[in-house]
Amino acid sequence: MQKHLSVLKRARQNKIRKARNTHVKKLIKTAIKNTNEKIESGNEEEARKSLTQTMSVIDRAVSKGIVHDNNGSRKISRLSSKIDSVKKKKS
């Protein structure tokens, strides 16, 4: 490893940022999983509430640059369409 101070500092920063990013990505995956479980149960009302919470988590990650804009939009869109399909099945 290099002995330059700037390299050492950059390594420390990367370690902290990686830990933060992985934490936020785990939050996103957990929120999506919870929403999918509620969609599978067929309860549209609970699924919509869960979707708003999931959208909030994803939007925060997008605003911080942890997830790309299009990636976040795609995740939200897919969850929304799943909820709409549950609504159509009931009708």
Secondary structure as a PSIPRED ss2 file (coil, helix, strand):
# PSIPRED VFORMAT (PSIPRED V4.0)

   1 M C   1.000  0.000  0.000
   2 Q C   1.000  0.000  0.000
   3 K C   1.000  0.000  0.000
   4 H C   1.000  0.000  0.000
   5 L H   0.000  1.000  0.000
   6 S H   0.000  1.000  0.000
   7 V H   0.000  1.000  0.000
   8 L H   0.000  1.000  0.000
   9 K H   0.000  1.000  0.000
  10 R H   0.000  1.000  0.000
  11 A H   0.000  1.000  0.000
  12 R H   0.000  1.000  0.000
  13 Q H   0.000  1.000  0.000
  14 N H   0.000  1.000  0.000
  15 K H   0.000  1.000  0.000
  16 I H   0.000  1.000  0.000
  17 R H   0.000  1.000  0.000
  18 K H   0.000  1.000  0.000
  19 A H   0.000  1.000  0.000
  20 R H   0.000  1.000  0.000
  21 N H   0.000  1.000  0.000
  22 T H   0.000  1.000  0.000
  23 H H   0.000  1.000  0.000
  24 V H   0.000  1.000  0.000
  25 K H   0.000  1.000  0.000
  26 K H   0.000  1.000  0.000
  27 L H   0.000  1.000  0.000
  28 I H   0.000  1.000  0.000
  29 K H   0.000  1.000  0.000
  30 T H   0.000  1.000  0.000
  31 A H   0.000  1.000  0.000
  32 I H   0.000  1.000  0.000
  33 K H   0.000  1.000  0.000
  34 N H   0.000  1.000  0.000
  35 T H   0.000  1.000  0.000
  36 N H   0.000  1.000  0.000
  37 E H   0.000  1.000  0.000
  38 K H   0.000  1.000  0.000
  39 I H   0.000  1.000  0.000
  40 E H   0.000  1.000  0.000
  41 S H   0.000  1.000  0.000
  42 G C   1.000  0.000  0.000
  43 N C   1.000  0.000  0.000
  44 E H   0.000  1.000  0.000
  45 E H   0.000  1.000  0.000
  46 E H   0.000  1.000  0.000
  47 A H   0.000  1.000  0.000
  48 R H   0.000  1.000  0.000
  49 K H   0.000  1.000  0.000
  50 S H   0.000  1.000  0.000
  51 L H   0.000  1.000  0.000
  52 T H   0.000  1.000  0.000
  53 Q H   0.000  1.000  0.000
  54 T H   0.000  1.000  0.000
  55 M H   0.000  1.000  0.000
  56 S H   0.000  1.000  0.000
  57 V H   0.000  1.000  0.000
  58 I H   0.000  1.000  0.000
  59 D H   0.000  1.000  0.000
  60 R H   0.000  1.000  0.000
  61 A H   0.000  1.000  0.000
  62 V H   0.000  1.000  0.000
  63 S H   0.000  1.000  0.000
  64 K H   0.000  1.000  0.000
  65 G C   1.000  0.000  0.000
  66 I C   1.000  0.000  0.000
  67 V C   1.000  0.000  0.000
  68 H C   1.000  0.000  0.000
  69 D H   0.000  1.000  0.000
  70 N H   0.000  1.000  0.000
  71 N H   0.000  1.000  0.000
  72 G H   0.000  1.000  0.000
  73 S H   0.000  1.000  0.000
  74 R H   0.000  1.000  0.000
  75 K H   0.000  1.000  0.000
  76 I H   0.000  1.000  0.000
  77 S H   0.000  1.000  0.000
  78 R H   0.000  1.000  0.000
  79 L H   0.000  1.000  0.000
  80 S H   0.000  1.000  0.000
  81 S H   0.000  1.000  0.000
  82 K H   0.000  1.000  0.000
  83 I H   0.000  1.000  0.000
  84 D H   0.000  1.000  0.000
  85 S H   0.000  1.000  0.000
  86 V H   0.000  1.000  0.000
  87 K H   0.000  1.000  0.000
  88 K H   0.000  1.000  0.000
  89 K H   0.000  1.000  0.000
  90 K H   0.000  1.000  0.000
  91 S C   1.000  0.000  0.000
